Amino acid sequence: MSLLKIVNSVKSQLTAFSIQEKTQIFKEILDYPISIRDGVFYVHDKQYDDIRYSDYLNIREHWMSVHEFDKLYNYFEIVNKNDK
């Protein structure tokens, strides 16, 4: 599959997730230093408000590496196969 198709597939799948679900995926699959504790968002253990945190995730989504897109694409493929 071409890189552009992988990127478009991953981006379209990510739009369906809430900020909490994206946090879990980015933390577990891509090992980002993010978390949600008691309803508060953290990046590198620094507290962020919901608007700034949402902006952070949007920037990270925009600047993901090819390797990160591949990892997420493979993860979504496995999840989609298990759902069927």
C-alpha positions in Angstrom: 0.0 0.0 0.0 1.3 3.5 -0.8 2.4 5.8 2.0 -0.3 8.3 1.1 -3.0 5.7 1.5 -1.6 4.7 4.9 -1.5 8.3 6.0 -5.1 9.0 4.8 -6.4 5.8 6.4 -4.8 6.5 9.8 -6.0 10.2 9.8 -9.5 9.2 8.9 -9.6 6.6 11.7 -8.2 9.0 14.3 -11.0 11.5 13.6 -13.5 8.9 15.0 -11.8 8.8 18.4 -12.4 11.1 21.4 -9.5 12.9 23.0 -9.4 10.3 25.8 -9.3 7.4 23.3 -6.5 9.2 21.3 -4.6 9.6 24.5 -4.8 5.9 25.2 -3.7 5.0 21.7 -0.9 7.5 21.5 0.4 6.5 24.9 0.2 2.7 24.4 1.0 2.3 20.7 3.4 5.3 20.1 4.7 5.6 23.6 4.0 9.3 23.9 4.6 10.9 27.3 1.0 11.8 27.8 -1.7 10.8 30.3 -5.0 11.7 31.8 -5.2 11.5 35.6 -8.4 12.4 37.5 -9.7 14.2 34.4 -6.6 16.3 34.0 -4.3 16.1 30.9 -0.5 15.8 31.3 2.3 16.0 28.8 5.7 15.1 30.3 4.0 15.2 33.7 3.1 18.9 33.1 -0.5 19.8 33.5 -2.4 21.1 30.4 -5.9 22.5 30.1 -8.2 20.8 27.6 -7.7 23.3 24.8 -3.9 23.3 25.0 -3.9 19.5 25.2 -6.2 19.2 22.2 -3.9 21.5 20.3 -0.9 19.4 21.3 -2.6 16.2 20.0 -3.5 17.9 16.7 0.1 19.0 16.2 1.4 15.6 17.1 -1.0 14.0 14.6 0.1 16.4 11.9 3.8 15.8 12.5 3.8 12.0 13.0 6.7 10.1 11.4 6.3 7.5 8.7 7.2 4.9 11.4 4.3 6.2 13.6 1.9 6.1 10.8 2.9 2.5 10.0 2.5 1.5 13.7 -1.0 3.0 13.9 -2.0 1.5 10.5 -1.0 -2.0 11.6 -2.7 -1.5 15.0 -6.0 -0.4 13.3 -5.8 -3.3 10.9 -5.5 -5.8 13.8 -8.3 -4.1 15.7 -10.6 -4.0 12.7 -9.9 -7.7 12.0 -10.8 -8.6 15.6 -14.0 -6.6 15.4 -15.3 -8.6 12.4 
